[in-house]
């Protein structure tokens, strides 16, 4: 019987699912690759941290048009600035959400 290991679509092992660790209330270990969720899409990244702008770029969005927030374990959310560095190993970060900026005011 084969051992079950975490692999991504490219067949690489050692992908750490950030959302699963946060939901379980466990600290995220250091790894070579991280699976993060932005809105309803999952992405595997090769770095432990990215800026808000880089995270938005993964889903083809810009800070000029969208606000990026991180959803934390327990339900609270926090807005991330475009040039703020986000660590995927930070305890409690479940996923990321984008919200359109309202450009039609006034």
Secondary structure, DSSP 8 states (H G I E B T S, - for coil): ------B-TT--B-EEEHHHHHHTT------SEEEEEETTEEEEESSSEEEHHHHHHHTT--TTTEEEEEEETTS-EEEE-TT-EEETTSTTEEEEEEEE------
